């Protein structure tokens, strides 16, 4: 539990743990001691209501679904109360693309309840813009320059002789503070909240000395709900969600903010300090972290006053729950290394605790109709960046997708064997890693997408299973996932949670970074590692190995071994054979992420993040020999031998049926254009598109042109196109089947080249693409079948490509699309990423 409140919270904590009723109303004796009936106006307003006294005194009417608050007397400015307010979903929609998950919500804000005449306003304070100087006029100047937000107002129902105010909070609790109607609006569905079907869950109110927790039921209605709502809601025209509200005491003094450092990759809260001297920038980044202090601040060996405790959702199945506990517990080793031997631990959430109670850091097990991302974030103090509640959302479908992939590689028969290639055990290993990964974000750590080159140095990377092709033609799964915290994770805990004297803190933090760099550890953040066209040669997602190109060769070998061995044993007995198509897709595209990682050598850079006065800049282009090596291996993935599938495997591919009301065409299967027949050519086109999307990415093309201009020996865009041309239009020696696959690849190459030409952002890239297209047009229009074409359909294929290129180069404005779009690759990363990222999800997996 974070040390976010006064010490009186500790007593409440023990009440919850040891089983006393956490939400019990006061006893009759307590009622008399805290009686408000001596004030006539207040007594009349509260008559018949049940009192629950605490941080905010509530009076509830469980039968009437009313929640009334007795607010403190306002101060001279009219402010009655200031509190942390957060809203999250106790019960969600279950649709990954829409993203309204159980546990999803905001990161918290400070709300002040201010009297305005006969009403009380709830105003969100704007702490992004501030003045740190001890000058009231300077602070007022900043406050008046940027808008606050009034999110609710309610009538004052009674005023006590002592100035206390009786206000009905019911309409605040049922307001759409999370913008749920907008998120439900698929394609103009027009959802709106129905006040007649929305009410606070008055009986759910939990009132403690430093926080109040209460749910409300909100119903959103629409006459034309979208497909995701239809797929998940019981009655799609009426979507009922349960919103949880937290009102908590502002954190006690004593927390010391720490400025973020881009060299470490901690999550940060961006603020603007207009008191900054002219020699310093106005924007500042405050590191997001939990409060971790010693019982005796004067003793550097003193134990933690309040350790950071994460609680695992008891609603997770037993094997998964144990894996979640084990993976999250890895962080204890990093805290021990940082001088906090008792600073972190993991427990099971008590059965009577609300998972959204702000006092608990929670790892929540969440169900959706389809698989999707998991998230780590929480509730923070917007003034300081202090993490008050860490919250992790783990999607339950992810582990089943992992199990299916391992069944595709090793077979389903090994499930439950306990061997290294047991798909269930491998999936649980992934769950352990995922638990540690998302807890990393809830602790304040960002991704490190270069950790894989340092022998998987961080759980905050996206890990691909490290399966190795053996010389004997088998697959070695013994080191599929790392176990335990990584070396980089220890560095980040030392930096973010290390207990350093204020007078030497900056030097101590710089020393942590310096030692990490001297150890060869590399950190590269999201914006330079996630995207396909990013420049850093060693930062990618779902990759492995210190040498991405050598690992791509291994991954291609693993893929070929798995494809050659693919059989009905990839399914558990009793499953429909048609499900093989779903299992086949991730095996056929098994190389997709390592291919993207290797492609970053082509037109790639190496760099790290420096700080002036401390680090020497070192931006370097990847050596040309390494770029050319990568290009050769990548283009090898386009050969018919790499893209073909045996007739034996094709004979297994029964079409799916629309039984049990599921769609006949799963969204994660390979594209089909041939009816019930498995579409081998669509599969080959999909795999070849992965190559061309990586090699001919517009940003990569721009770098290739520029690097060639700076160094005549560098790999340039023209050389890449010549090499691709040779690989794609080389004569195929495998007969009609290979020739047909090769023609499919050729068509996708021409489409990619035309897209590069049309989307070029500079003269150099457009000129290079146009020159190569002109060369191809001349070749295809020469009257002969020409190089790279064979088979009975060769002439027709040549004529079609000629027409596409001629149309593109000769067309008048406005341009028309010269080619058909190729088939989309089925999702590999969790699907629905754009819409499902929560506002507080600084990072996810």
PyMOL commands that set and color helices and strands:
alter all, ss='L'
color gray80, all
select helices_A, chain A and resi 8-17+28-33+40-46+136-143+170-173+180-183+195-197+202-204+227-232+318-329+331-337+398-410+412-414+423-443+451-454+487-497+505-518+526-528+548-565+568-570+577-588+592-599+624-636+640-643+647-650+659-661+680-695+698-710+717-729+735-759+763-780+794-810+833-836
alter helices_A, ss='H'
color red, helices_A
select strands_A, chain A and resi 50-52+57-61+66-71+79-91+109-116+119-124+129-130+149-159+165-168+192-193+199-200+206-207+211-221+238-248+268-273+283-287+289-290+308-312+344-348+361-366+375-380+386-395+468-469+475-476+605-606+620-621+843-844
alter strands_A, ss='S'
color yellow, strands_A
deselect
rebuild
show_as cartoon
